[in-house]
Amino acid sequence: MKHTLRAFMLGTTLLFSAGQLFAADLVMAVKSGPASMDPHFTATAANAEATKHIFDTLIRSGDNLELEPSLALSWEALDDTTWEFKLRDGVKFHDGSDFTAEDVKFSIERIPHVTGPNPATIFVRRVKSVEVVDPLTVRVTTNSAAPTLPNDFIRLFITSHKAAADYSTQETAAEGFNSGKATIGTGPYKFVSWAPTQDLVVERFDGYWGEKQPWDRVIRKEIPNDAARVAQLKAGQVDVISKVPASDVPVLEQDSSLTVTKHESIYISYLEFDFRENSPMIWDKSGKKLDKNPLRDPRVREAFDLAVDRETIVEFALEGMAAVPTQLVTSNIFGYDKSLTAPEYNVQRAKELLAEAGYPDGFKITLSYANDRMPNELGPTIAQMLAAIGVNAEVNGVPAAVFNPAKTRGEYSLYMASWGTLTGEANYMLSSLMHSNEPEKSLGAFNVRGYANPEMDKLIEDAAAAMDADERRTLLEKANNLVATDRPDLPLAILLNAWAVKKDKVTLTPRADEDTLAMNIKPVK
């Protein structure tokens, strides 16, 4: 009797332990969460990072941005303006319905009707029409030659045409997706609950077509405050934190219970100028509105460029958790111009340029940014550097939920943001930020500050249509070189990301795009 009872208790203990190991909850703390559960609402990284757990894309971006099959098993350019995608058979949505070509067509055509700030239309801007050839074949016709359409489709999230049918207008989408009614994907996890700025809870989808996930349930806690994220990790309240603040990295590396992983990302922080004649947040030193926008003068933009000490930003403001950039894409991006060097730091020459432009005493300007997305130290540091050349920059750090809509409405004169060229191709950045805002061409979607350069536009459009890879690379390099000389934006720092995890529970594989995904986090065996 005693032996039987002991054997039963031992078996129960082992079963419970195995259940803990292979069927446990994962709790992650991230700096910023999604703005919506609708994967087509916005192109922001925070939204995509969250919705990747629930929705698959047609093509997957690997840990180092390599293109991988996902819901599309293969893709082929039939001619310059026609791409054919062969779809994966046997894929189920979370409600048990079959994934077919109808869902791909529906998702592509849905995006323009529901997208909001930072529009997701940039991922389907080349699409003219979509044809369902058969249940597992889709043919996409583009508005011109589109050699990089597969790169764009790494952010083409596929929604169910049945579940989302009644939630595909700007008026209905939020209610359908945020409530869970339409949040039906084919991804590794099913939606459980979410509310703005609150936890996103998902649970494993056992019918997933891909690798079986080890976590029963994943809880993604949105904690913008850096100190609070670190404190919760130390207290054992979370298993993983992303975006470890630079000042905490050496401290956490000394903690024997934690593992810190650092990785250079594709994200570059940059300063962006308003080119409209009547810019809203620029004054003379007395507070009087200026008659004209000084940022339209290339000498003023060059003065700002020379005033920025990027070495100091990297070493001190970001405490080594960054690298000095030469342009707005990193060296692993197709179209990176190897001939460019980091801009010179020269305060004296910057002052001379301001004087030549008619501003010997400088002026006042507001520097805006999302304080829950950008490194906290960066804004004040840039303001101090501009002060050295006589430009008084008032720092305006606001939450991303405030910053992004205000930026889109054109309320800022000078702002700071970060951009990651997620597709691995420089045209993604150039066509979004540097091309004139031309909705009829689906170009310049993020260019809300009136920048227009015909030479830039031609380089971008020619590159977008160049089917020959060498020709396309040359055109993209020329465009990146023109950005460096015309200075519509100023690159500030290549951001490094750091994650910290509980060593005894999980291991993490970092991604170049900085995404913190449960799929890249495994339990310790």
N, C-alpha and C positions, 0 to 999 in steps of 0.2 A: 504493500500500500504506500509506504514512504517512498520506495524507489519509483513507483508509478507517478506519485505526486511531484517528486523532484524532476522526473523526465518531462512531465507536462509543463512545469514552471520554466524549465530550461528552454524547452521548445518555444514557449510563448515569448520568453525574453529575446531569443534569437530572432523570432519572427517580427517582434516589435522593433528590434534594432535594424533589421533589414528594411522594414517599412520606413523607418526614419531615414535610412540611407538612400533608398531608391524611390521613396514616395514622400517627399518632404516639401515644405514651403520654402520659397526663396524670397527674401525681402531685400529690395534694392532702394537706395536713396539717390535721386538724381537732382541736379541743380534746377532744371526746368522741365516741366511736363507739357503735355499736348494742350492745344487750344480747343480741340474738338476731337471726337472719335470718328469723324468723317475723314477718311484718308485723302479725300480730294479737296478739302477745305483750304489748305495752305501748303506751301512748299517748304516750310521751316523744318529744320533738322529735328527739333523736339517733337513735332507732330509725327514725322516719319519714324523716328526711333520708337515711339510708343505703338503706332499702328502696325509696324512690322511684325509684332507678336500675333496679330489677329489676321492680317491680310497678307497674301503673297503678291509678289510682282510678277510680271511676265518673264523678266530676266533678272537674275539676282546679282548684286554687287558683292564680290568676295571680300575677305578681310583686308586685302590690299588693292581693292577696286577692280579686280579682274572680273570679266563678264562670265557668268555661270548660268546654266539652264535652271529655270524654276518652273513656272507653269507652262512656259514654252520650252520644248525639248530642243528645238533647232529653229534657225531663222536664216533666210536667204534673200539676197537682192535679185529679183527676177529681171529688173532693169533699173535705170537711174531713179525712177519714181515709184517703184513697186517692191514692197517687201512682203514675203510670205512667212508666216509663223506656224509651225507644227506644234500642237498642244499636247500636254501630258494626259494620257488616258487614265480613267479610274479615280480621278480626284473628286473628293466630296467636300461640299460646304459644311459648316458646322451644324446646319439643320438637316443634313442627310441628303440634300439635293445634289445633282451632278453638276460639275463644272464643265461648261462648254464654250464654244466660240461666241455664243450669244452674250455671255458675261463679259468677254473682252470688248466686243463692240459697244455694249452698253456702258462700260466703264470709261472708255475713251470718249464717247460722245457726251457722257454725263459731266465731265470735269468743267467745261466752260460755263455750265449753268449753276454750279454750286461753289466755285472757288471764291475765296475772300482775300484778305491781306496776304502779301507775298504769294501771288497766284500760282497754283499748280499747273496752269496752262503752259508753262515753259516746257513741260515734259511731253506735251502733245501738240506743240505749236507747228510742227512740220506735217501734221496729219491733215489730209484733204478729205478722205473718205475711208470707210472700213467695210469690207465685204466678208460675209460668212460664206466660205466655200463649202464647208461641211462641218459637222459638230466639233472636229478637232483641227480645223485649218482656218486661219484668218489671213486675209490679204489686205494690206494697208497701202493706200495710194497717198503719196506725199505731194505737197504743193510745189515742190521743185526737187532736184536731186538731194537726197538726204542720207549721206553715208554713215552718219552717226545716230540714226534712229534707234538702234539697239541700245546705245549708251543712254539715251533719254528714257528708255523704257525700264530702267532699273528703279524708277520711281512711279511706274504705272501700276498702282495698286488695283487689284481686281475685286470688285464688289459683286454681290449676287444681283442679277437683273430682276429676280423675283422679289427678294427681300427688300431691295432698295427702290423698287418701282414707284412707290408713293412718296418717296423722300428724296427727290432729285431736282428740287428747286431751292433757291436760297431761303425761301420762307419755310420749307418743310424739312430740309436736310438735318439741321441741328437737333430737332425734336426726335427724329427717327434714329439717328446714330448715337446721340448722347444717352438716350434711354435704353439702347440695346436692341430695339425692334429691328433695325436695319443693319446692326453691327454683326453681320454674318459673313465670315471670310473662309478661306481655305487654309489659314495659317496654323502653326503648331499649338496656338492657345486660343481658347474661347473667351469672349467677353463676359465678365461677371458684373462689374460696377465701375463707375467713374463719375466724378463731378469736377468742375473747374477748380484747379489748384489743390485738389484732393487726391487720394490714392487711386491708382488704376489697379484693379484686381482682375486677373485672368486665370483660367484653369486649363490644364492640359487637354488637348483634343486627341483622344485616342484613335480617331479615324484619320489622323494626319498622314499624308502620302509620303512624307520625308522621314528623317531620322527621329526616332522616338525620344521624346523629351523626358528628362529625369525628374522634373518638378511637378508635383500635383497642382500647386497653385503658386503664382508669382504675384507679389505685391510691390508695385512701383510707387514709392513715396516721393512726392515733390517737395523738396526742402531747399529753397533758394539760398538760405543763410548758410554760408560755408562752415562757420563754427558749429552750428547745430548738426550738420551732416556728420562732421568729424566726431562730435560728442556722442551721437547715436551709435556710430560704429564702435567706438571704444566701450560703450555701455552694453554692447551686444544686442541692441535693439534692431540693428540691420546687419545684413551679411556682406553687403557691397556698397561702396559709395563711388560716384563718378566725380570728375573735376575736383580732385583734392587740391585745395589752395596751395600755392607754391610755398608759403611759409610753413605749412604743416608737413610737407613731403619728408624732410630730413627727420622730423620727430617721429612720424609714423614708421619710417624705415627702421628705426631703432626698437620698435615694439615687436617683441618676439611672437606675439599672437597674430600679427598681421603680415600680409604680403602687399607691397606697393609695386604696381606695374606702370612704367612710364612709356609713352609712345608719341613720336612726332606725327602730327595730324596733317591733313590737307587744308585745315582752316587757317586763314590769314586775317588778322584784324587790320582794318583800314580806315582811313579818314576820307569822307566824301564831301565834295563841294556842291553847293547850289549854284546853278548857272542862270537862273531866271533873273531878269532885270530888277524886278521888285521883290527882293529877298526879305523874308519877314523878321529875321533876328540879327540884324547888323546895324550898329550905330557908331557915331563918333564918340570920342572920349567923354563928352558932356551928356551923352544919352540921346542926342538928336538923330533921327533916322537919316541915313546917308542918301544922297541924291541918286547914286548908282551903286550897283553891286560890285565891290572890289574883287570878289572871287572870280569874276569873268576875265580879269586881267591875268595873263599867264605869268607875269612877273610876281604877282601876289601868291599864286599857287606855288611857284618855285621857291619863294621866300618861306612859305610854310614847310615845304619839303626840306629845305636846308636847316630849318630850325629844329627839326625832329632828330634827336640823337638816339638812333635805334639800338646802338650798343648799350647805352644806359637803360633803355626800356627793357632789353632782354636781361641784363645782368642784375639790375636793381629793382625796377618796378615789377618785373615778372619773376625775379629771383631765380633766373636760370631756366625757367620752365617755358622757354621760347627760343627761337632762332631768328637771325636777321634775314629779312626777305629781300629779294632783288626785284620782284614783280608780284602780281596778284595771283599767281599760281605757283605751286611747289614743283620741285625738279622732277617728280615722278608723273607729271601731267603732260600729255601729248600737246605740243605747241609751246612748251616752256622755252624761252630764249636764253641760251647759255651765255650769250655775249653780254648780257646786262650785269651790272654790278650794283651793290647797295648804294643808295644816294649818299652824297657827301653831307657831313655835318659842318655847317659854316655859319655861325650866328652873324658875323660881321657882314658877309655877303648878303645874307637874308635882309638885314637892315637896309643895306644899300638898294636892294631891289624894291623894298617897300617905299623908300623915298623916291626912287625913279618912277614908281607907279602913282605917286602923288599922296602917299600916306606916311610921311616922315615920322609922325607921332603915333602911327598905328591906328587901331580902332577897337571897338567892342563887338563881341560876337558871342552867341550861345553855342556851346558844344553839347550836343544831346547824344544819348546812347541808352541801351537797355541795361540797367544795372543788375538784372538777374541773368544776363547772358554773357556780358563782357567781364573780363577780370576787373575786380573792384579798384585796383591801383592804377589802371591805365588812364582813365579820364583825367584825374588830377595831375598826373605826370605830364600828359600832353598840354594841359593848361599852363603848367609852370614853364614848359619849354617855349610856348607861344608868348608868354609874358616877357621872356628875355629879348624878344624882338619888338616889343611894344604893343602886342595884340592881347587885349584883356579878354580871355575866354571864360565865360561863366559856365561852370559844369552843371549839366542838367541830366542826371541819371534817374530814369523812371523805369517801371516794370515793362517787360516786353509787350504785355497786353495793352499798354498805353502807347509805347514807342512805335510799334509797327503800324497801327492805324494812323497815327499822327504823321509819320513819315510818308505814308501813302497819300495822305491828304495834302502834302507839301507844306507842312507847318515848320520845317526846320531849314536853317541855312548851312549849318555845318554839323555833321553827325558821324558817329563812329559805329562800325558794325563789323561783323566777320563773315567771311564767305569761304565755303569749301567747294571745290570743283569736283562734285560727287561722281560725275560721269567719267572722270579720267581724261577728258578732252577739253582743251581751253575754250572752245567755242561756247560751251555751257556758261562760263562766266562772262565772256565777251558779249555774247548775244543778249544776255540778261541785263548787264550793268552798263555796257559801253555803247551799244547801238542806240540810235535815236528811238524814242518811244513811238513805235508805229504799230498800233494794235491790228491794223489791217494786214500786216506782215507777220504778226505774232512775234515781234522783236522789241527789245528794250523794255520788257515787262517790269523790271525793277528800276529802270531809269526814270525816276519821278522828279528829277531836279533840273530837267531841261537841257542836259548836255547833248550836243549834236555836232558831229564832225563827219562831213561827207567822205573823207578819206577813210576814216575808221569804219563807217557803214559799209563801204565797198569791200574792204578787206574781210570783214565779218561775213558778208553775204557770199563773197566768192569762196571763202573757206568752207562755208556750210554746204556749198554745192559741189565741191571738188571731190570726185570719187577716188582720184589718185592720192594715196596717203602722203607721198613726199610733197606733192604740190600743196596739199592741205596743211601740212606741218609748216611749210615756208610761209604761207599766208598768215597762219596763227602767230608765228614768231614775229612777223612784221607788225601785227596788230598789238601784241604785247609790248613791242618796242615803242610803238606810238603812244600807248598808255603811259609809258615811263617818261616820255618827253612832253606830252600835252598835259599830263597830270590831272585828269578828272577825278582820280582817286589817288591816295597815297598809301602804299602798303606800310604797315607799322611793325608787325611781328608775326612770324609763323608760330602758332600756338602748339605747345606740347600738352598732352593730356595725361593725367595720372588717375589711376583707380586704386583703391585700397580694399582688401577683402579679408575676411576672417580665415586665417590660414588653415584652421582645423576643419573647415566646412566646405570651402569652395576654391576652385581655380578659375582664372579668367583669361581668355584669349583676346588681346586688344585688336581694335579695328582702326584703319587709317582714317575713316570718316567719323571717329569718336563715338559711334553708336554704342550704347550700353545695352546689350541684348541678353535676355535669359538664355538664348540659344548658344551664346558664347561662354556661358558660365556652367561649370560642371561640379557635381559634388565630389569631395575628396573620397577616394575609395578606401 
